Amino acid sequence: MRRFVFTGGTAVVTGAASGIGEALVHGLARRGSDLVLVDRDAGRLDAVVAAVRAAHPDRQLTAYVVDLADAAATARVAEEIRRRHPALRLLVNNAGVALGGRFDQVSLDEFSWVVDVNFRAVAQLTHALLPTLRVEPGAHLVNVSSLFGIIAPAGQTAYSASKFAVRGFTEALRQELAGEGIGVTCVHPGGIRTRIAQNARVGAGVPAEEFETGRRQFEKLLTIDPARAAEVILRGVHRRRGRVLIGWSAKLPDLLARVAPVSYQRVLAFALDRVAGDATRRLTTGSPAPAQRQPEAPPAADPAGEPA
């Protein structure tokens, strides 16, 4: 398959108002892409649009404010994108949300919210916009999974379920589209500095103070600049990589999961203890707390740091 050409094509990016999504938008604009931006945060999305227009006044730019948890609203936006852009060269399903709490601490509605945004919306937008990718020769699809689409720590049942689903969906779709000249990339970011921890919801059964302790400590692991992550993704798209891992915080767990698919948690617990302390280790691995203390809440954030 020939290398992807950014210049002159139109790219759709979800979760475009912050984090990796915002960085992707600027990287695509520099490479000559016209842009369709999707996010739920109207204020931040307006700021991104203004910044891109100021830096790249020749780029065509359209923005849509939509909550991807709303399937009907997502369908309406997808139809509008199809109507206004009948030929798309790139679709980046990047938007994501997080939820703090063990499975028995979250409600099914909260669980479903994560799956709706992180997976259902990915499948829905891909299904709606795939015909527009087929129109454009050399098109490409990017779905952002996570480090937690490779490993599955305690306290992240909803998030890991959604991100493993994205991974499986993307890998199967890659095989289905292989003969059509459409590239497909699954992205697994490591510890990216984004707003997902700040924007995460707290499970109904999680004490607020414990959740906040976990969130603050887990943010110590988020060290990679979103701009760097975006460049790694865009290089992977240009080279038609089927799989992109960002940072050693994704690459080492990926290796661990391959070598020790059942027992990798013990090694992960040791590493986390050295990097961020005993409390964070308990938050991400489910290891028991000392006898005199109650277990801390699980982390709010994905070390993949996906933007929402």
Secondary structure, DSSP 8 states (H G I E B T S, - for coil): ------TT-EEEEESTTSHHHHHHHHHHHHTT-EEEEEES-HHHHHHHHHHHHHH-TTS-EEEEE--TT-HHHHHHHHHHHHHH-S--SEEEE-----EES-GGGS-HHHHHHHHIIIIIHHHHHHHHHHHHHHHSTT-EEEEE--GGGT---TT-HHHHHHHHHHHHHHHHHHHHHGGGT-EEEEEEE-SB--SHHHH-EE-TTS-HHHHHHHHHHHGGG--B-HHHHHHHHHHHHHTT-SEEEESHHHHHHHHHHHH-TTTHHHHHHHHHHHHH-HHHHHHHH-----TTS------SS-TT----
